[in-house]
Amino acid sequence: MSLLSYFLSFSIFSLFNSKKEIPIKYKLLDWIDINKLDWNELSKNERAVYLLKQNKNKINWNRLTENNSIEAIELLKSNPDYYSWFFISSNPLAIELLKNNPHKICWTTFSQNNHDDAIELLRENLDKIDWVYLSLNSNPKAIKLLRENPHKINWHLLSFNTSDEALELLKENPHKIYWYELSINNNNIAIELLKENKNEIYYDNLSLNTNTNAIKLLKENIDEVNWDKLSLNNNDEAIELLIEYSSNINWDNLSKNKNKKVLEILKNNQDKINWFNLSSNYFIFDDNN
């Protein structure tokens, strides 16, 4: 797998999940057996930071750079020699750490960092921008940079980009749309484009699309659903569809699914759980503090 492919496997899902500040202390649900969890994957879990602090010898520091919590960033700040700047450079929550260590920034992944300060730093260092990764950047100021340099746009990755500004740019250049990539894009404008061009839809990727109207399209074309991918889809209506067609569930993928309702399904089917995948799912922690 190429470096870009590896990073994209992480990026595609993170694009559809906003960064959020997670309160510091959570406890595992009563039925979760900590001995079955994987500490490498737990290191990415936003609600596991308190647990990780109690077990620092088990932290995977590179995975911790993918953790979307302020507490994880604070933990990284106090242990600067343990992790790779490749991953942390894309994390908007780490912007102060990155600004204080500009010589350590990985400009490739930093080009996807959607913090306003990151875009300003990129504009000051145009020669360091990786335009492939910038094409994934959802900040409107990043799209402005792309408009100023249209020959450098990667239209494959722009078709993934969920920002309204990226979709407007795609609408202006319909012949440059990559429909395979657009089929995963959960922006409402993307869904309208897909509905207007149904013959261009890739239902394989649409099965990952978390937009409710995408699920409606899948229901209208049930034979086209990719159930392996739908098992990753955290839209409530996708979960209802999986319950209705439970024999088609991919339990490995469902274990990764970050929808709270999934935990009840898994609780009642513990023999089917993939505990490695479940370890990164923040709903294994109680959210009633």
C-alpha positions in Angstrom: 0.0 0.0 0.0 1.4 3.4 -0.9 1.8 6.2 1.6 -1.0 8.1 0.1 -3.3 5.1 0.1 -2.5 4.4 3.7 -3.3 8.0 4.7 -6.4 8.1 2.6 -7.8 5.0 4.4 -7.7 7.1 7.5 -8.7 10.4 5.9 -11.9 9.4 4.1 -13.7 8.7 7.3 -12.2 11.5 9.2 -13.5 13.9 6.6 -17.0 13.0 7.6 -16.4 13.3 11.3 -15.8 16.7 12.8 -13.0 17.1 15.4 -14.5 17.4 18.8 -13.3 18.2 22.3 -13.9 15.1 24.5 -14.3 15.4 28.3 -11.4 13.9 30.2 -12.8 10.9 32.1 -14.9 8.0 30.7 -15.3 4.5 31.9 -15.8 1.4 29.8 -19.3 -0.1 29.5 -19.8 -2.8 32.0 -20.0 -5.6 29.4 -16.7 -4.6 27.7 -13.8 -6.9 28.6 -10.7 -4.7 28.7 -8.5 -7.8 28.2 -10.0 -8.3 24.8 -9.2 -4.8 23.6 -6.2 -3.8 21.5 -4.1 -1.0 23.0 -2.9 0.2 19.6 -6.5 0.9 18.5 -7.4 2.2 21.9 -4.7 4.8 21.4 -6.9 6.3 18.7 -10.0 6.3 20.8 -11.2 9.8 21.8 -12.7 8.6 25.1 -9.8 6.4 26.1 -7.3 9.1 27.1 -8.0 8.8 30.8 -7.4 5.0 30.6 -4.3 5.6 28.4 -2.9 8.0 31.0 -3.2 5.2 33.6 -1.4 2.8 31.2 1.3 4.9 29.4 3.5 1.8 28.7 0.7 0.5 26.5 0.2 3.6 24.4 0.9 3.5 20.7 2.2 7.1 20.3 1.8 7.2 16.5 -1.8 6.1 16.8 -2.4 8.7 19.6 -1.6 11.4 17.0 -4.8 10.3 15.2 -6.8 10.8 18.4 -9.3 13.7 18.0 -9.3 14.9 21.6 -7.6 17.9 23.3 -6.5 15.6 26.1 -4.6 13.4 23.6 -2.8 16.5 22.2 -1.8 17.5 25.8 -0.5 14.0 26.4 1.5 14.2 23.1 3.0 17.6 24.1 4.5 16.1 27.2 6.1 13.2 25.3 7.5 14.8 22.1 10.0 12.1 21.3 7.6 9.2 21.0 5.5 10.0 17.9 5.7 10.7 14.2 4.9 14.2 12.9 3.5 12.7 9.7 0.1 12.1 11.3 0.0 14.9 13.9 0.6 17.4 11.2 -2.9 16.9 9.8 -4.7 17.3 13.2 -6.3 20.7 13.6 -6.4 20.2 17.3 -2.6 20.2 17.3 -2.2 23.5 15.6 -0.4 25.3 18.5 2.0 22.4 18.8 2.7 22.6 15.1 3.1 26.3 15.0 5.6 26.1 17.9 7.6 23.4 16.0 7.5 24.5 12.3 10.7 22.7 11.5 9.0 19.4 12.4 5.9 19.9 10.3 5.2 17.2 7.7 4.0 19.5 4.9 2.5 16.7 3.0 -0.1 15.9 5.7 -0.2 19.5 7.0 -1.6 20.4 3.6 -4.8 18.7 4.7 -5.0 20.4 8.1 -8.2 22.5 8.0 -7.4 24.9 10.8 -7.4 28.5 9.7 -3.9 29.0 11.1 -2.7 26.1 9.1 -4.1 27.6 5.9 -2.3 30.9 6.6 1.0 29.0 7.2 0.5 27.1 3.9 -0.1 30.4 2.1 3.2 31.7 3.5 4.9 28.5 2.3 3.4 27.9 -1.1 6.5 25.9 -2.3 5.9 23.4 0.5 2.2 22.7 -0.2 1.3 19.2 -1.3 -1.5 20.0 -3.7 -2.8 16.4 -3.7 -3.6 16.7 0.0 -4.7 20.3 -0.2 -7.4 19.0 -2.6 -8.9 17.1 0.4 -8.8 20.2 2.7 -12.3 21.3 3.6 -11.4 24.8 4.8 -12.9 27.4 2.4 -9.6 29.2 2.4 -8.0 26.1 1.1 -10.4 26.0 -1.8 -9.6 29.6 -2.5 -5.9 28.5 -2.8 -6.9 25.8 -5.2 -8.9 28.3 -7.3 -5.8 30.4 -7.6 -3.9 27.4 -8.8 -6.4 25.3 -10.8 -3.7 23.4 -12.7 -2.5 21.9 -9.4 -6.0 20.6 -8.3 -6.2 16.8 -7.8 -9.8 16.3 -9.1 -9.9 12.7 -7.8 -9.5 14.0 -4.2 -11.5 17.2 -4.7 -14.4 14.9 -5.5 -14.1 13.5 -2.0 -14.0 17.0 -0.5 -17.2 17.6 1.6 -17.0 21.4 1.8 -19.6 23.5 0.0 -16.9 25.5 -1.7 -15.3 22.3 -3.1 -18.7 21.2 -4.4 -19.3 24.6 -6.1 -15.9 24.2 -7.8 -16.9 20.7 -9.0 -20.3 22.0 -10.3 -18.4 24.5 -12.3 -16.3 21.7 -13.8 -18.6 18.7 -14.2 -16.4 17.1 -16.8 -13.7 16.8 -14.1 -15.8 15.1 -11.5 -14.7 11.6 -10.5 -18.1 9.9 -9.8 -16.6 7.0 -7.9 -15.2 9.4 -5.4 -18.2 11.7 -5.4 -20.4 8.7 -4.6 -18.9 8.7 -1.1 -19.3 12.5 -0.6 -22.0 13.2 2.0 -22.4 16.9 1.1 -26.0 17.7 0.1 -24.8 19.3 -3.1 -23.0 16.1 -4.0 -26.1 14.1 -3.4 -28.1 16.4 -5.7 -25.4 15.9 -8.4 -25.7 12.1 -7.9 -29.5 12.2 -8.2 -29.2 14.2 -11.4 -26.7 11.7 -12.8 -27.9 8.3 -11.4 -26.2 6.4 -14.2 -22.9 7.7 -12.7 -23.5 6.5 -9.2 -21.1 3.8 -7.8 -23.4 2.1 -5.3 -20.4 0.4 -3.9 -19.2 3.7 -2.5 -22.6 5.1 -2.0 -23.0 2.4 0.6 -20.5 4.3 2.7 -22.2 7.6 2.3 -23.7 8.9 5.5 -26.1 11.4 4.0 -29.7 10.4 4.7 -30.7 11.0 1.1 -27.9 8.6 0.0 -29.5 5.9 2.2 -32.8 6.7 0.5 -31.1 6.0 -2.9 -29.8 2.7 -1.5 -33.2 1.6 -0.3 -34.5 2.3 -3.8 -31.7 0.1 -5.2 -31.4 -2.6 -2.5 -29.8 -5.1 -4.8 -26.9 -2.6 -5.4 -26.0 -2.2 -1.7 -22.5 -3.2 -0.7 -23.3 -4.7 2.7 -19.7 -4.8 3.8 -19.4 -1.1 3.3 -22.9 -0.3 4.7 -21.8 -2.1 7.9 -19.4 0.8 8.4 -22.0 3.5 7.7 -23.0 5.3 10.9 -26.2 6.9 9.6 -29.2 5.9 11.8 -31.2 4.8 8.7 -28.2 2.7 7.6 -28.3 1.0 10.9 -32.0 0.3 10.6 -31.4 -1.2 7.1 -28.7 -3.4 8.6 -31.1 -4.6 11.3 -33.7 -5.3 8.6 -31.1 -7.3 6.6 -29.1 -8.6 9.5 -27.9 -11.7 7.7 -25.9 -9.4 5.4 -24.0 -7.7 8.3 -20.2 -7.7 8.1 -19.5 -8.0 11.8 -15.8 -7.0 11.5 -16.9 -3.7 10.0 -19.9 -3.2 12.3 -17.5 -3.4 15.2 -15.9 -0.2 13.9 -19.2 1.6 13.3 -19.5 4.7 15.4 -23.2 4.8 16.0 -24.4 4.3 19.5 -27.2 1.9 18.4 -24.5 -0.4 17.1 -23.3 -1.1 20.7 -26.6 -2.7 21.6 -26.4 -4.9 18.5 -22.9 -6.0 19.4 -23.8 -6.5 23.1 -26.4 -9.0 22.0 -23.9 -10.7 19.6 -20.7 -10.7 21.5 -19.4 -13.9 19.8 -19.4 -11.9 16.5 -17.4 -8.9 17.7 -14.1 -8.0 16.2 -12.4 -6.7 19.4 -9.5 -5.2 17.6 -11.9 -3.0 15.5 -14.1 -2.3 18.5 -11.2 -0.9 20.4 -11.2 2.4 18.5 -15.0 2.8 18.8 -15.6 5.6 21.4 -19.0 4.2 22.2 -17.4 1.4 24.2 -17.1 4.1 26.9 -20.0 5.4 28.9 -20.9 8.9 28.0 -22.8 9.6 31.2 -20.2 11.3 33.3 
